[in-house]
Amino acid sequence: MSCVLFDEHTTQDGHVIGEITLNAERSLNALTLEMIEEILPRLNQWQSDERVVAVLLDSAGEKAFCAGGDVVNLYKAIQGDGAADFPERFFENEYRLDYQLHTFPKPVICWGNGIVMGGGMGLLSGSSHRIVTETSRLAMPEVTIGLYPDVGASWFLNRLPGGAGRFLAMTGGQINAPDAVHLGLADRAIASHYRDELAEKLLAASWGEGEHTDAHGVVNRVLRELEQASQEVFAEMEAPVYKSSSLIRELMDHDTVEQMVEAVLAVETDDKWFSKAQKTLAHGSPVSVKLIHEQLARAKHMSLAEVFQFELSLSVQCCRHREFPEGVRALLVDKDGQPSWTYPDVASVEPSFIDELLAPAWDTSPLADLK
């Protein structure tokens, strides 16, 4: 069975809605190179097919939309067990897919149910209509594996208010549906039991003809109705990031990343969400924390294309140094939970090490064609 399923559903007025289903439930629909290479040409085909009015992006199972990228195979390639160019091919194609979603002219409706992390955030963030449910758990937890938030996070985290993007990147903090909508990381919070009704309403809608087609408007009307019907489900849910927004802004308002880390770890709290964020920061990679600080600063005024070119170089460089493979080994391969980080703390990380990671990996980026 393929790890990606494609369907074309005919609407009541003769148009087509394309559906992409991530179908790797056992791995929480983690994104592999093979999956990416199947999705890219299908999107190209649907973009030029006048019958197709929208794309629905969802997944098999209830646990996860997509829990991340295929970092275990990246680790194997870095260790010499696989093609030497695998990291470059994986990241280049993943970022091409994310960029294509960001710039796709037709509505892309992403059903972000369950776990949405790392590579899953790239897919959700690139979609024009980002849906979360009461089970959604969004995060960019790369600090735990010695990497940094990629898949366009240099773009979308930099646009979050009050230092929230920096805080979430440094702590890998999880975001639920109310917070995702508050922060602008999702467009609609819809109860998970409306998944089938969403498809039915899209197929029953009148999409118009030619210049009278208003696909984005049709999708908005369907989603608005389902969101209004879902309000009771989310009414009692806390929004921990929103609740801590003033504190987060204060903690991120320091002159150095070392001061930010010290301030976060010094907070005395019985708030479970904040305590978990503190714990992740304390045990995360000091290189990642330092790198995240520099990443967000450098990318602040980049265009979307420049962000993906920047991240491709940075990700490939991370594969050439020890921090990232060591983090993957400890968390996902040997699973001993005892990474031997290159430096003991953020203050010890040498600027020259960060400069090496940030140095261009090539004279001309493989993504130079992105406009």
C-alpha positions in Angstrom: 0.0 0.0 0.0 1.3 3.4 -1.0 2.3 5.8 1.8 0.4 8.6 0.0 -3.1 8.1 -1.5 -4.6 10.3 -4.2 -8.2 10.7 -5.0 -10.3 12.9 -7.3 -13.8 13.6 -6.1 -16.4 15.1 -8.5 -18.5 17.9 -7.1 -22.3 18.2 -7.8 -21.6 20.8 -10.5 -18.9 18.8 -12.3 -15.7 20.2 -10.8 -13.1 18.1 -9.1 -11.6 18.2 -5.6 -8.2 16.5 -5.3 -7.4 14.7 -2.1 -4.0 13.8 -0.8 -3.9 11.4 2.2 -0.7 10.8 4.1 -1.0 7.0 4.6 1.8 6.0 7.0 -0.2 5.6 10.2 2.4 3.4 12.0 5.0 6.1 11.7 2.5 8.9 12.5 2.6 9.9 8.8 6.2 11.1 9.1 7.2 12.6 5.7 9.6 10.5 3.7 11.4 11.5 0.5 9.3 9.0 -1.4 6.1 10.6 -0.2 7.3 14.0 -1.1 8.3 12.9 -4.6 4.8 11.5 -5.1 3.0 14.6 -4.0 5.0 17.2 -5.9 4.0 16.1 -9.5 0.4 15.5 -8.5 0.2 19.1 -7.2 1.7 20.3 -10.5 -0.9 18.3 -12.4 -3.8 19.6 -10.4 -2.6 23.2 -10.6 -2.8 23.1 -14.4 -6.1 21.1 -14.5 -9.0 23.5 -14.9 -11.4 21.0 -13.5 -9.7 20.9 -10.1 -11.0 23.7 -7.9 -9.4 22.8 -4.5 -7.1 20.3 -2.8 -7.8 18.6 0.5 -4.7 17.5 2.4 -5.3 15.0 5.2 -4.0 11.8 6.8 -4.8 8.2 7.8 -5.6 7.6 11.5 -6.6 9.8 14.4 -3.3 10.2 16.2 -1.4 12.4 13.8 -1.6 14.5 10.6 2.2 14.3 10.3 4.6 14.0 13.2 7.6 15.3 11.3 10.2 14.4 8.7 12.1 11.2 8.1 15.0 12.0 10.4 16.0 8.4 11.1 16.9 7.9 7.4 18.7 11.2 7.5 20.7 9.9 10.4 21.5 6.7 8.6 22.7 8.6 5.5 24.9 10.9 7.7 26.4 7.7 9.3 27.3 6.4 5.9 24.5 3.8 5.6 22.8 5.2 2.5 23.3 7.7 -0.3 25.7 10.5 0.6 23.5 13.1 -1.1 20.3 11.9 0.7 20.2 14.9 3.1 20.4 17.4 0.3 17.8 15.6 -1.8 15.5 15.2 1.1 15.6 18.8 2.3 15.5 20.3 -1.2 12.4 18.3 -2.2 10.7 18.9 1.2 11.2 22.7 0.9 10.0 22.6 -2.7 6.8 21.0 -1.6 6.3 23.5 1.2 7.0 26.4 -1.1 4.6 25.0 -3.7 1.9 24.8 -1.1 2.6 28.4 0.0 2.3 29.6 -3.6 -0.4 27.2 -4.9 -3.1 29.3 -6.6 -6.1 27.1 -5.6 -7.4 26.5 -2.1 -5.4 23.9 -0.2 -7.4 22.7 2.8 -5.2 21.0 5.4 -6.9 18.9 8.1 -4.4 19.3 10.9 -5.8 16.7 13.3 -3.7 15.1 16.1 0.1 15.6 16.1 1.4 18.2 13.7 5.1 18.7 14.2 8.2 19.5 12.2 7.5 18.5 8.6 3.8 18.4 9.4 4.0 22.1 10.4 5.6 22.8 7.0 2.6 21.3 5.2 0.0 22.9 7.5 1.7 26.4 7.3 1.9 26.3 3.5 -1.8 25.5 3.1 -4.2 28.3 2.4 -6.9 27.0 4.8 -5.3 25.5 7.9 -7.7 23.6 10.1 -7.0 22.4 13.7 -9.2 20.2 15.9 -9.6 19.5 19.6 -6.9 16.8 19.3 -4.4 19.0 17.5 -0.9 19.4 19.0 1.3 21.6 17.0 5.1 22.1 17.8 8.5 22.7 16.3 10.5 20.5 18.7 13.8 20.5 16.8 15.7 21.7 19.9 15.4 18.2 21.2 17.4 16.7 18.3 20.1 19.3 17.8 18.4 20.9 14.7 16.4 24.1 14.4 12.8 24.8 13.3 12.9 24.6 9.5 10.2 23.9 6.8 9.6 27.7 6.6 9.6 28.3 10.3 12.1 31.2 9.7 9.1 32.8 8.0 6.1 31.8 10.1 7.7 31.9 13.6 9.1 35.4 12.9 5.5 36.6 12.4 4.2 35.5 15.7 3.4 38.3 18.3 5.3 39.2 21.4 8.3 36.9 21.1 6.1 33.8 21.0 7.9 32.4 17.9 11.3 32.6 19.5 10.0 31.1 22.8 8.2 28.2 21.0 11.3 27.5 18.9 13.6 27.5 22.0 11.3 25.4 24.1 9.5 23.2 21.6 6.3 24.3 23.3 3.1 22.5 22.2 0.2 24.5 20.8 -3.4 23.4 20.9 -6.2 24.6 18.7 -7.3 27.8 20.5 -3.6 28.9 20.7 -3.0 28.0 17.1 -5.9 30.3 16.0 -4.8 33.0 18.4 -1.3 33.0 17.1 -2.3 32.8 13.4 -0.8 29.4 12.9 -4.2 28.0 12.0 -7.3 29.6 10.4 -10.2 27.5 11.7 -10.8 25.4 14.8 -13.3 22.7 13.8 -14.4 19.6 15.8 -12.9 16.4 14.5 -16.2 14.7 14.1 -17.0 17.1 11.2 -14.3 15.6 9.0 -16.7 13.7 6.8 -19.2 16.5 6.7 -16.5 18.9 5.5 -16.0 16.7 2.4 -19.7 16.3 1.8 -20.2 20.1 2.0 -17.3 20.8 -0.4 -18.7 18.3 -2.9 -22.2 19.7 -2.6 -21.1 23.4 -3.0 -21.7 25.4 -6.2 -18.2 26.4 -7.4 -19.3 28.6 -10.4 -17.8 28.6 -13.9 -14.8 30.4 -15.5 -14.3 33.9 -14.2 -17.2 33.4 -11.9 -15.5 30.7 -9.9 -14.7 31.9 -6.4 -13.0 28.8 -5.0 -11.5 30.5 -1.9 -14.9 32.0 -1.1 -16.6 28.7 -1.4 -14.1 27.0 1.0 -14.4 29.9 3.5 -18.2 29.6 3.6 -18.0 25.9 4.3 -15.3 26.2 6.9 -17.0 29.2 8.6 -20.2 27.2 9.0 -18.4 24.2 10.5 -16.4 26.4 12.8 -19.5 28.1 14.2 -21.0 24.7 14.8 -17.9 23.6 16.7 -17.7 26.5 19.2 -19.0 24.4 22.1 -16.1 21.9 21.7 -13.5 24.6 22.1 -15.3 26.8 24.7 -13.7 25.1 27.7 -10.2 24.6 26.3 -7.4 26.6 27.8 -5.0 28.5 25.6 -1.7 28.2 27.5 0.4 30.3 25.1 -2.2 33.1 25.1 -2.5 32.9 28.9 1.3 33.2 29.2 1.7 35.8 26.5 2.7 38.7 28.8 5.2 36.5 30.6 6.6 35.2 27.3 7.0 38.8 26.0 8.9 39.8 29.1 11.1 36.7 29.0 12.1 37.2 25.4 12.8 40.9 26.0 16.5 40.5 26.9 19.6 41.5 25.0 21.2 38.1 24.6 19.9 34.6 24.1 21.8 33.5 27.2 19.8 36.0 29.3 16.6 34.7 27.7 17.4 31.1 28.6 18.3 32.1 32.2 15.1 34.1 32.5 12.9 31.2 31.3 14.5 28.6 33.5 14.3 30.9 36.5 10.5 31.2 36.4 8.9 29.4 39.4 5.5 28.0 38.3 3.1 25.2 38.8 1.7 25.7 35.3 2.2 22.2 33.6 2.5 23.6 30.1 5.2 26.2 31.0 7.0 23.6 33.2 7.2 21.2 30.2 8.6 24.0 28.0 11.2 24.8 30.7 12.2 21.1 30.9 12.6 20.8 27.1 14.7 23.9 27.0 16.9 22.7 29.9 17.5 19.3 28.2 17.7 20.6 24.6 20.7 21.2 22.5 22.6 24.4 23.5 23.8 24.7 19.8 20.1 24.6 18.7 19.2 27.3 21.1 22.0 29.6 20.0 21.4 28.7 16.3 17.6 29.5 16.6 18.4 32.9 18.0 20.6 33.7 15.0 18.3 32.0 12.5 15.3 34.2 13.4 17.4 37.4 13.5 18.9 36.7 10.0 15.6 35.6 8.4 13.5 38.5 9.8 13.3 40.4 6.5 13.8 37.6 4.0 11.3 36.8 1.3 9.6 33.3 1.4 11.9 32.1 -1.4 15.0 33.4 0.4 13.8 31.7 3.6 13.8 28.3 2.0 17.1 28.9 0.3 18.6 29.9 3.7 17.1 26.9 5.5 18.3 24.4 2.8 21.9 25.5 3.3 21.5 25.5 7.1 19.9 22.1 7.2 22.6 20.5 5.0 25.3 22.1 7.1 23.7 20.7 10.3 24.0 17.2 8.7 27.8 17.9 8.3 28.3 18.5 12.0 27.8 16.2 15.0 25.1 17.9 17.0 22.1 16.9 14.8 23.0 13.2 14.3 23.8 12.9 18.0 20.4 14.3 18.9 18.6 11.9 16.6 20.7 9.0 17.9 19.7 9.7 21.5 16.0 10.4 20.9 15.0 8.2 18.0 17.7 5.6 17.3 19.2 4.2 20.5 16.5 6.0 22.4 18.6 6.3 25.5 17.6 9.9 26.1 21.2 10.9 26.9 22.5 13.1 24.1 26.2 14.0 24.4 25.8 17.6 23.2 28.9 19.4 21.8 28.7 22.1 24.5 27.4 21.9 28.1 25.3 25.1 27.9 24.4 28.0 25.7 27.0 30.3 27.1 29.7 27.8 26.1 28.7 27.6 22.4 31.5 29.2 20.4 30.4 31.8 17.8 32.7 30.1 15.3 30.7 26.9 15.5 27.5 28.8 14.7 29.3 30.7 11.9 30.2 27.3 10.3 26.6 26.2 10.4 25.4 29.5 8.9 28.1 29.5 6.1 26.6 28.9 2.6 26.7 25.2 1.7 27.1 26.0 -2.0 28.0 28.9 -4.3 24.5 28.6 -5.9 21.6 27.2 -4.0 19.7 24.2 -5.5 16.6 26.3 -4.7 17.8 29.3 -6.7 15.0 28.9 -9.1 12.3 29.8 -6.5 10.9 33.2 -7.1 
